[in-house]
């Protein structure tokens, strides 16, 4: 009888421990192929288009004391860095929540009055 690996078996669901192990074992190979493709494209003169990739020049490295930490060189998404808009949105949501809480207390008081008058 021919021995088959778990990865070759179609009857192993992905949501089982064996299935998760198979899926996880494929990730490093995929990640390495992706990195190699990005590098080859960059070496051929194409700038990376992914937000997970950044190209640092020697001047960038010198400005960061030659620390090679990818987070220092990746672009920050404008949607994430717009703290003023986020602050305004949170303030508006707090105002709406306060108004709803006040309306709820008012409705509770009216209901309590109706129920007490029926006693």
Secondary structure, 3 states (H helix, E strand, C coil): CCCCCHHHCCCCCCCCHHHHHHHHHHHHHHHHHHHHHHHHHHHCCCCCCCCCCCCCCHHHHHHCCCCCCHHHHCCCCHHHHCHHHHHHHHHHHHHHHHHHHHHHHHHHHHHHHHHHHCC
